[in-house]
């Protein structure tokens, strides 16, 4: 009898992650996958106003970040950086803040960010990533190796882990500078999106893809011409939406946004996702 009682007690114990979420998926925990290159990584430097967040906004550590006390695969309050320890503020930061500020209080938001500075979209394509990765600079190889040599597979692994706690509601992309003026970019993004939908057992009609423009022409963006190609994405992926970068302030390199630019761009991602989920955001 004692053995049976112990076994029953063990069976009834429900383990929790570091972030305090039950292993059974919570339908009120909305998860969003984020990927791309340096702007989605986040530019180094986090300002004081960015260091406090509502704990309903969480980040799943995609890699170990010892200096922040984060271990891969655990949830933490989503204080920047949300990608790796050497990165900074990115659109996902104020995307999540905007979401929790406008969603019912019972809903939590989590992000999973796997991004690689300077990479072409080919790095996330399962048919071409090995060839592409074999030719990149050593500094990029070092980033790729933090994701086990395969950022796409790492994103899927982290996505599956996140699905134990919540429900994937959307995908955020910011990439294109390294594919500037590549007319095949929408088709390449579609291949990756389709793979994510399949590999994570999602339904495309309920998991929108949000892709933002690169630094805009109004900021003399170095790759602003690619925004014309990004605008074509909804023709290739029906449930995709383009987020405008107009007016989002650029750094002097004309490739990356300032902290203020990231805040505004992230808010726009959030406003768009809120509308797609049937909620009204702030004006």
C-alpha positions in Angstrom: 0.0 0.0 0.0 2.8 2.4 0.9 4.4 1.9 -2.6 1.1 2.5 -4.3 0.5 5.6 -2.3 4.0 7.0 -3.2 3.5 6.2 -6.8 0.2 8.0 -6.9 1.7 11.0 -5.1 4.5 11.2 -7.6 2.1 11.0 -10.5 0.1 13.9 -9.2 3.1 16.2 -8.9 3.1 18.7 -11.7 6.6 20.1 -12.4 7.1 23.8 -13.2 9.7 25.7 -15.2 12.0 28.3 -13.7 9.5 31.0 -14.7 6.8 29.4 -12.6 4.6 28.1 -15.5 3.0 24.7 -15.3 4.1 22.0 -17.8 0.6 21.6 -19.1 0.0 24.2 -21.8 -1.8 27.3 -20.6 -4.2 28.6 -23.3 -3.7 32.1 -21.7 0.0 32.1 -22.2 0.6 33.5 -25.7 3.9 32.7 -27.2 5.6 34.4 -30.2 8.7 33.1 -32.1 11.1 35.8 -33.2 13.9 35.4 -35.7 16.1 37.4 -38.1 19.4 39.2 -38.2 20.9 42.1 -36.1 17.9 44.3 -35.7 15.9 41.3 -34.2 18.9 40.4 -32.1 18.9 43.9 -30.7 21.6 46.6 -30.8 23.8 46.6 -27.7 22.9 49.2 -25.1 19.8 49.2 -22.9 18.5 52.4 -21.3 17.2 52.7 -17.8 13.5 53.0 -18.9 13.9 49.6 -20.5 15.0 47.7 -17.4 11.6 47.2 -15.7 8.8 45.0 -17.2 5.5 43.6 -16.2 6.2 40.0 -15.2 3.4 38.8 -17.4 5.9 39.4 -20.2 8.4 36.6 -20.3 11.3 35.4 -22.4 12.4 31.8 -22.9 16.2 31.8 -22.8 17.3 30.3 -26.1 20.9 30.1 -24.8 22.6 30.2 -21.5 23.3 33.8 -20.4 25.4 33.5 -17.2 25.8 37.2 -16.6 22.0 37.5 -16.3 21.6 34.2 -14.5 19.6 32.7 -17.3 19.7 29.0 -18.3 18.6 27.8 -21.7 15.1 26.5 -21.8 13.8 28.5 -18.7 11.4 31.4 -18.6 12.4 34.8 -17.1 11.0 38.3 -16.9 11.6 39.8 -20.4 14.1 42.4 -19.6 16.5 43.2 -22.5 18.5 41.6 -23.9 16.0 39.0 -25.2 18.3 37.2 -27.6 21.8 36.6 -26.3 23.9 38.3 -23.6 25.8 40.5 -26.0 22.7 41.8 -27.7 20.4 44.7 -26.7 17.0 46.3 -27.2 15.0 44.9 -30.1 11.5 45.1 -31.5 10.4 42.1 -29.5 10.9 44.2 -26.3 8.2 46.7 -26.9 6.1 44.2 -28.8 5.7 42.3 -25.6 5.2 45.3 -23.5 2.5 46.6 -25.8 0.8 43.2 -25.8 0.5 42.8 -22.0 -0.5 46.4 -21.6 -3.6 45.8 -23.8 -4.5 42.2 -23.1 -6.7 41.0 -20.3 -4.8 40.6 -17.0 -5.1 36.8 -17.1 -3.1 36.6 -20.3 0.7 36.3 -20.3 3.0 36.8 -23.2 6.3 35.0 -24.0 8.9 35.4 -26.7 11.5 33.1 -28.1 14.3 34.9 -30.0 16.8 33.1 -32.2 18.6 35.6 -34.4 22.0 36.0 -36.0 23.6 39.3 -36.9 24.4 39.8 -40.5 22.9 36.6 -41.7 21.1 36.0 -45.0 17.6 34.4 -44.8 19.3 31.3 -46.2 20.7 30.5 -42.7 17.2 29.6 -41.6 16.5 27.4 -44.6 17.0 23.7 -44.0 18.1 23.0 -47.5 20.8 25.7 -47.7 21.9 26.6 -44.2 25.0 24.2 -44.2 26.3 25.6 -47.5 25.7 29.2 -46.4 27.1 28.7 -42.9 30.3 27.1 -44.2 31.2 30.4 -46.0 30.5 33.0 -43.3 33.0 35.0 -41.3 34.3 33.5 -38.0 32.4 36.0 -35.8 29.1 34.8 -37.4 30.2 31.1 -37.0 30.6 31.8 -33.3 27.0 33.0 -33.1 25.7 30.1 -35.2 27.6 27.6 -32.9 25.7 29.0 -29.9 22.6 27.6 -31.6 24.1 24.2 -32.1 25.2 25.0 -35.7 21.6 25.2 -36.9 19.6 28.3 -35.9 16.4 27.0 -37.5 16.5 23.6 -35.7 17.3 25.5 -32.5 14.3 27.7 -33.0 12.1 24.7 -33.5 13.6 23.0 -30.4 12.9 26.1 -28.3 9.4 26.4 -29.8 8.5 22.9 -28.8 9.8 23.5 -25.3 7.7 26.7 -25.2 4.6 24.8 -26.3 4.7 22.7 -23.1 3.8 25.9 -21.3 1.6 27.9 -23.7 0.3 28.4 -27.2 2.2 29.8 -30.2 0.1 32.7 -31.5 2.4 34.3 -34.1 5.9 34.7 -35.6 7.9 37.9 -35.8 10.6 38.5 -38.4 13.0 41.3 -39.0 15.5 40.4 -41.7 16.5 41.5 -45.2 19.5 43.8 -45.0 21.8 40.9 -46.1 19.3 40.0 -48.8 18.9 43.6 -50.0 17.0 43.7 -53.4 16.7 39.9 -53.5 13.5 39.4 -55.4 13.3 35.8 -54.2 13.2 36.8 -50.6 9.4 36.4 -50.1 9.6 32.8 -51.5 12.6 32.1 -49.2 10.7 33.4 -46.2 7.6 31.3 -47.2 9.7 28.1 -47.2 10.9 28.8 -43.7 7.4 29.8 -42.5 5.9 26.7 -44.0 8.5 24.5 -42.3 7.8 26.2 -38.9 4.1 25.5 -39.3 4.8 21.9 -40.1 7.5 21.2 -37.6 5.6 22.8 -34.7 2.3 21.3 -35.7 0.7 24.7 -36.1 -2.2 26.0 -38.3 -1.1 28.8 -40.7 -4.5 30.4 -40.5 -4.1 31.0 -36.8 -0.4 31.8 -36.7 0.3 35.1 -38.5 3.8 36.1 -39.6 4.6 39.8 -39.0 7.6 41.2 -40.9 8.7 44.8 -40.4 10.3 47.0 -43.0 14.0 47.8 -42.8 15.2 51.3 -41.9 13.0 53.5 -43.9 13.7 55.8 -46.8 12.7 58.7 -44.6 15.7 57.9 -42.4 17.9 57.5 -45.6 18.0 53.7 -44.8 20.9 52.0 -46.5 18.6 49.1 -47.5 15.3 50.9 -47.8 14.9 49.7 -51.4 14.3 46.2 -50.0 11.1 47.4 -48.4 9.4 47.2 -51.8 10.2 43.5 -51.8 9.0 43.1 -48.2 5.7 44.7 -49.2 5.2 41.7 -51.6 5.3 39.2 -48.7 1.5 39.0 -48.2 1.1 37.9 -51.8 3.3 34.9 -51.0 2.2 34.1 -47.5 -1.6 34.9 -47.1 -1.4 35.2 -43.3 1.5 37.6 -43.3 1.5 41.3 -42.5 4.1 44.1 -43.0 4.9 46.5 -40.2 5.9 50.0 -41.3 9.2 51.4 -40.1 8.4 55.0 -41.3 9.5 57.5 -38.8 11.4 54.9 -36.6 14.7 56.7 -35.9 17.9 55.2 -37.3 21.4 55.1 -36.0 24.1 56.9 -38.1 24.9 53.6 -39.9 21.4 53.8 -41.5 21.0 50.0 -40.8 20.0 49.8 -37.2 17.4 51.7 -35.2 18.0 53.8 -32.1 16.5 52.7 -28.8 13.6 55.0 -29.5 13.3 53.5 -33.0 13.1 50.0 -31.5 10.5 51.0 -29.0 8.2 52.5 -31.7 8.8 49.6 -34.1 8.0 47.1 -31.4 4.9 48.9 -30.5 3.7 48.7 -34.1 4.4 44.9 -34.1 2.3 44.7 -31.0 -0.6 46.9 -32.3 -0.8 44.8 -35.4 -0.8 41.5 -33.5 -3.4 42.8 -31.1 -5.7 43.7 -34.0 -5.2 40.2 -35.5 -6.1 38.6 -32.2 -9.2 40.7 -31.9 -8.1 43.2 -29.3 -7.8 47.0 -29.5 -4.5 48.5 -28.7 -3.5 52.0 -27.6 -3.7 54.8 -30.2 
